[in-house]
Amino acid sequence: MNVRSHAVRLSLVVLLITGIAAWPHAVRAAAVGIQFGADGAGIDGDAPPNTSYTSRMGWVAGIQGEFALTRDLSLSLQPSFVQKRSGLQIAASSSGGSTTQLDLSFDYVTVPLVAKFAMARGRTYVSGGVSIDFLSSATLAGLGSDRDVTSAYGSTVFGAVLGFGVVIPTGRTHLTTELRVVQGISNMTTGQVAEDVGALAPRLHSHGLELIVGDLFPVGKR
């Protein structure tokens, strides 16, 4: 899947946000903004012999649209570019040798759709929902070279999202800080055959913690 395909999908999402914001009978109010943050990701599942997975830091950057359905309940659509990274430690065999360190990096265009439940008079919230992640590239780095292993992984995966956030009013806009747990719920790889091109194992899932900072600009009144 190429960059142009992702750009088309991102454009469609932006149009969806605009359409909902313009539909006053469906929502009480709306807000749009940006968000960025860090992603402490990892993978779990099957592992090759003498191999273990570790979490690495990636990044998150995107836009968001929020639509108030009731006073305390809103729906948030957050198309973003997300980098997920995981380390691989391959232990030395019984005959001796040093441990090999590799780095597996994924670039995704991800579209979380989450419900946000306001608490403490709107100063905090809990969120939960699902995400659809579109793979842009996958790279296995180490041993002096980088290897493109995109074909070993599925072009689309699904995940679950659960978070807790704090809202900081700053004049016209609202800053948000959210700690989020993300968990892949579908297999990342393309199956058993994918091992031949670097998928490591026939079944893998992503997981991790995200710290997201956002800025929302209201475009309506509650």
N, C-alpha and C positions, 0 to 999 in steps of 0.2 A: 504494500500500500504506500503511495507516494505522498509528498507534501501537498500536492494539488488536491488530492482526495480529502485530506484532512482539512484544508482550507475551505473546501466546499461544505463539508459537514459543519465546521465552525460557523460559517456564514448562515447556514440553515438554523442553527441554534440561536444565533443573534436575532434572526427574523422572528423566531418563535417567542423570544423574550419581548421583542417590540410589540408583537401581536397581542400577547396576553396583557401587557401594560396598557394597551389601548382599548381593552375590553372592560369598561367600568362595571358592568353587571356581574362579572366573574370574580373581581377582586376589589377589596376595600381600599387598598393603597398599594403602591409599588415603590421599589428602590433599585437603583443600578449602581455598580461600582466595580472595583478591582480587588484582587487578592493575590498575595504571594506568601511563600513560607518554605519550610524545610520538611523533608520527608525522610524519616528513619525507617527504611524498608528492609525487607528480608524475604526469603523464600523458604518454604517447607514442603515436605512430601518425601518421595523416594530419593535416595542418595546413592551414588556409586560407592563401591568399596573404598574404605579409608578416607571418605570425603565428608566434610561438615560445612554447613552454611552459617554465615554471620551477617549481621545487618550493617548497612553502610548508609551514608547520608546522600540524599538527592535534593531536588528542589521542586517547587510548585509555583506556577504563575498563571493567572487567568482573569476572567471577568465573572461577574455574578449578577443575577437578577432575582429580586425577592418580591413576593406577592403576598400581601396579608389577606388571609381568608376569613379570620375572625380577629378579635382583639389580641388574643394570645397565641394564635396559630398562623404560621406563614409557610409558604412553599418557596424553596430556593433552588435555582438552577445555576450550576457553576462550571461551565466549560473551561478547562485548564490544560496546560501542558505540564506533564508530570514526569520527572525522572525517578525511576526506581533502581536502586543499586543493591547488590548483594555480594559479599565476599565468599570465596571458596577456599577452604584449607584442605589440601590433599596430604595426608600423613605419609611419612616415609615407610617403606616396606620393612619387613623384619630383617632384611639384609643390610639395612642402614641407609643413610642419606638424609637430606634436609626436607622440611615441610615446604610444599609448593603453595604459593599464594596466587590466586586468580581473582579477577573482578568481573562480575556479570552486570551489565547495565542495560536498562530498558527505557526507551522514550515512548511515552503514551500521550495521546489526546484523550482526556478522560472527561466524562460528563456526569457528575453526580447530581442526583435529584433527591433533595432531603427536605423533611418536614422539621420546622424549628418551633419549639414550644417555649414561650417566654415565661420567665420567673422573676421574682423580686422586682416587680413593677417594670419589667422590660430591661433590667440591668444585666441579667444573665439569661441563658437559655440552654436547653438540651436539644440535640438534633439527631436524626436518624433517617437512613434511607438507603438507596442503592446507587451504583455507578455502572456506567458502560465505558469500557476502556478500549481505545483503538490503538493498536501497536504501530509505531512509526519505525523503530529500529531496535535491534538487540545486538550487543557487542560483548564478546568474551575477550578480556584483555589479560595479558601475562605472558611470561616466557619470551619477552622481547618483541611481541607483535600483538595486534588487535585483529580479531576474527569476527566477521559479520555472520551472526547466527540467526538472523531474522526469520529465515524460512523454517526454523525449528519450532517456532512458537506461533500460537494462534493469533489471527489478526484482530479478534474481538474477544474480550473476557469480561466477566461480570463480578462485581464486588459489593460488599455491605459496608456501611458507614455509620459510626456512632460517635458523637462528640459532645463537648461541653464548652460553652463560650461566654465571654464577658463583653458587654456593650458599653462603649465610652462615648457619650454625646460630645461633639466638638463643634458647637455652632450649628451650621446647616447640615453637616455630615455626621455619620456615626461610625466610629472606629470599632472594629470587632477583633477579638483575639480568641481563637478556638483551638483546643487540643482534641485531636480526632484519632480514633482507632479505625483502621481500614483493614479489611480482610477479603481476599479473593475467594470467590465461591465457585469458580469454574476452573477447569484445568488450563494452565498456561501453555502447555506444549501441544504439538500436533500429533502426539501419540508415540507408540513404540519406535516407528521408523525414524522419528525425529532425533533419536539418540545419535544416529550416524552423522548428523550435521551440527551437533553441539548442544542439544537440549538437556544433556546430563542425565535425565531420567524421564520415564514416560508420563509421570504425573507430578506436577509442581503447582503450588499455590503461592501467591504473594500475601504479605502481611506487613503491618508496620504502624508507626505513630506519625502523625502530621501535626505541625504547629503552624497555623494559618493566621495571618494578619490581613484584615480586609478594611475597606473604606466604602461605605454605602451612602449614596446621595438620594434622598427621598424625591419622588416625582409625584407624590400625592399626599393627602392628609388622611389619617386614620379617623 
